[in-house]
Amino acid sequence: MLTMLRPLRAPAAGRFAVSALLLCLLAAALLTDVDTGTLRSQGTGVTLFLSTAAAAAVVLPAVVIKSSPAVLAWAASGTALVSLACSVALRVAASGGPVLDQASDAYTLFEPTALMVLLHVTARRGSPVGTAVALPLLMAAVILRPLVIEVDEGSSIVALVLTLVAGGALASGLTVRLVAASRRQREERIRLEQRLGFARDLHDFVAHHISGIVLQAQGARAVAARKPQAVGDALELIEATGAEALTAMRRMVGALREDTAPDTRSPGTDAVRALVAGCRLPEARVGFTETGPVDGLPADAARLVERVVMEALTNIRKHAHDCTTAHVHLDVSRRRVTARITDDGHHRPSAGTGYGLRGLREVTVAAGGTLTAGPGPGAGWHVALELPLPLRQALR
């Protein structure tokens, strides 16, 4: 049966810890600027205060609140433009008057820290178009600020350090974004595989019972006129088969809802034996033989064998006309398990699409085995399953 995928999400405690760390970093940078009096510097204090306020107005909600990707990206772009405009204003002020005593008077500690946090957060979860606009603007705003007053050894070193740190923030944000995209693709792929698995289970388990019900109902109608006393037995058998089909359907729906009880069917090859013993074919005898350590067959291999036997018997019931004998042979060795299902009926071409054998063949190939079906060497039909032991991990 299916095992539904649980979405992989970062723990809430981890996200809270990261947000708290970033807020502490921003608070420390802001307190440093206030303590050093950078925001009160003559000639640059007003401009630096405006750029700092614009950065704080965007970065704090971005860290605390998970806003929409588009709003985040375009707000980050606006913050970068404000920072670049303040850099231009500082450059114009320095060109029109005496050069400032120190180039460090042109920038604060909080603003580049806030811009790099925005760089990381935007790269991680901003909208595609807005992120493509915001990232270059943020990088330029971080790198150019130390160079707006004058380009010397000190300002160049500061610009280089900021470039390295901003590059790290950008790389970490993009890495998280790519990992999340890869995880979503994996989840979607697993969901598709689960849908295919559910379709296979629906065909294998329910169609098997439904075809039996149809056949038994046809037989009951045929003998109703000649042997009315036999109708009661046929109806009882139809009722039992319908109950089995309903149980199989409930088990599959329960697996989709993740509240199903554990599968209580017989483990190993007991389910195959019970399947063959309970098979009813009109005017035909179903035999079963086994060789090797059958009871030691792994559960995953036994389930696949059961599904193949079930599908083969269902096809015999539906398509093998004038069938008098059907036989299931199971052979288990240390390295391989083989199941062969044969009959002596006359098979007519089916107008159906053959979803059962097609789906089982896909599962078998994924497990490293082979599944063949076709006319037997004499009359009838021959289905052969060969599986290596142990099975590939893809089946589990």
ABEGO torsion letter per residue (X at the ends): XBBBBBBBBBBAAAAAAAAAAAAAAAAAAAAAAAAAGAAABBGAAAAAAAAAAAAAAAAAAAAABBBBAAAAAAAAAAAAAAAAAAAAAAAAAAAABBBBABAAAABBAAAAAAAAAAAAAAAAABBAAAAAAAAAAAAAAAAAAAAAABBBAAAAAAAAAAAAAAAAAAAAAAAAAAAAAAAAAAAAAAAAAAAAAAAAAAAAAAAAAAAAAAAAAAAAAAAAAABAAAAAAAAAAAAAAAAAAAAAAAAAAAAAAGABBBBABBBEAAAAAAAAAABBBBGBBBBBBBBEBAAABBAAAAAAAAAAAAAAAAAAAAABBGBABBBBBBBBBAABBBBBBBBABBBBBBABAGAAAAAAAAAAAAAGBBBBBEBBABBEBBBBBBBBOBBBAAAX
